[in-house]
Amino acid sequence: MPEKLRVVPLGGLGEIGKNMMVLELANDLIVIDAGLMFPEEEMLGVDLVIPDVSYIVERRHKLRGIVITHGHEDHTGALPYVLSQLRAPIYCTRLTRGLIAVKLEEHGLLNDADLRVVQAGEKLKLGQFGVEFVRMTHSIPDSAGLAISTPVGTVFHTGDFKLDHTPVTGQPSDLSRIAELGKQGVLLLMSDSTYAEVPGYTPSERTVSEALDRIMADAPGRIIIATFASLISRIQQVLDAAAKHDRRVFVTGRSMLDNAEMALEQGYLSTTEDILAPLEKMKKVPPERLAILTTGAQGEPMSALVRMANRDHRHIEIQPGDTVLLSSSAIPGNEMLINRTIDNLYRLGAQVLYSRIANVHVRGHAAQEELKLILNLTKPRFFVPLHGEYRHLVMHGEIAKAMGVAEENVFVLEDGEMLELDGRRAEVVGRAGADFVYVDGLAVGVDRVVLRDRRHLASDGILVIILTLDKHTGKPIGRPDVVSRGFIEAEMSDSLMQRAGDVVLDALGGAEHVSARGDANTRIHESLGRFLYDETGRRPMILPLTVEV
């Protein structure tokens, strides 16, 4: 029977983040990336969302390794939560290894992890898979695409990329190697779709350097730059601009400090100053000679910038004359948090610059002309758009058709859909489990029922009925106590609660004998639910607490 390759996306298709892709042969399986996603607005109390890895766990005996394309958290952030289930070596470039190590150390898992560094151009043998790391530019150094040889043909996975010919750190994408792969024959191209709806080209990171240079020269007081902690090249741009204009740089935010320390040790950051110096030393530096790097560009509630905006930061208080730069793109779903942070900063007298009004950030993903170039160089037989919301995948699929890929060979997949290829044909053959897995504090895998109850509580509140029952007859002893929270305003509460107590007594008083406490709870729930809906048009969560004496 001929060998077949199965491609199973477990995250990253139809959404931004949570990237994880499985490639599977009869006896071997590899995983590409293991990312997280920020929760959507209705995921109340959830901290993070990670992929469901049950498909991999069921086939763990075939797992040969986890291959990581680059160090951003939407490609690495799930590792602390899934490694215990997968227990496989992790292959990545040097900076990516450093960033993963910082995250695993934070979770106390570094000693148990098998992290292996791979150079661009190096080839791995993972069972029947051959994996070559191909240099790609992105908004973080040491990013890689993956050329994966299989018994049915070559797969090229771009990872996140843009074609920046003048990157701030590192070298441009290895287009000559990608062209060579195209000449040898690419069976399947899987390519980044995040900005597939944007025409033209993505600007170079150099444009941010020019903007930072102008801002450092003109700002009258302190400059506070918020960006992703993993955006090492942006940190270097800040250091370079600050050095040029004689500004001293300090770093705040735990993840920013940890990543900066690692990047300095490994030579990815270059500076003559001690940027990790304690913040107390800032007091000796005049405001016009000060620059502060911080986390919080996404408005994360506990981040350093948000604490500054809320006047909660221990060392930094926003003052008139401060200039705050938000040097990142808004992750979908975070817009409200970011806007609130910007408003609070303005209230405190700061000047705030962000990508809509200044060139303080450029996207790290390819626009349409760059996507066309990759399609033209690789000339794949089959195409799967990756990494984007569904409209991005569809648009990228249309670009592929315009570039000559046969319509029947373009597969716009969603998480869980299994694509099977034998070298000549490809078809979707089923669906794997690819649900959201919620991380809430220390709990991984929060039940959907819990989220449903949280939404119920958030929308209609709660009513608690505390009632004493006679153990022998099941009849109420005295009136019930009715307590509400988040349900009704105080001036209406007393009258309604009194009548709610009457409804409870009526519900239990009509029965000759209530056989069990569960029966009493059901009667209370049903009768009170009807009464409250008739009176208020709302359905609060009703919790009967009955005590037998």
Secondary structure, DSSP 8 states (H G I E B T S, - for coil): ----EEEEEEESBSBSS--EEEEE-SS-EEEE----B---TTSTT--EEEE--HHHHHTGGGEEEEE---S-HHHHTTHHHHHHHH---EEE-HHHHHHHHHHHHHTT-GGG--EEE--TT-EEEETTEEEEEEEEB-SSSSEEEEEEEETTEEEEE--S-B--SS-SSS----HHHHHHHHHH--SEEEEE-TTTTS-S----THHHHHHHHHHHHH-SS-EEEE--TT-HHHHHHHHHHHHHTT-EEEEESHHHHHHHHHHHHHTSS--SS-TTS-GGGGGGS-GGGEEEEES-TT--TTSHHHHHHTT--SS----TT-EEEE-S---TT-HHHHHHHHHHHHHTT-EEEETTTSSS---SS--HHHHHHHHHHH--SEEEEESB-HHHHHHHHHHHHHTT--GGGB----TTEEEEE-SS-EEEEEE----EEEEETTEES--HHHHHHHHHHHHH-EEEEEEEE-TTT--B-S--EEEEESSS-HHHHHHHHHHHHHHHHHHHHTSS----HHHHHHHHHHHHHHHHHHHHS---EEEEEEEE-
